[in-house]
């Protein structure tokens, strides 16, 4: 990982997630993915479970 949290770009110009192998065209999509998939409570994403479990 580069200085000041710069995201690593792959050879095809996509931004790679620092935790898994997923690649994104847009840095906002990558940020949402990291919050939802790699954080404890999902960050600022709303709970999509209609029963409120989980």
Long-range contacts (C-beta under 8 A, 24 or more apart in sequence): none
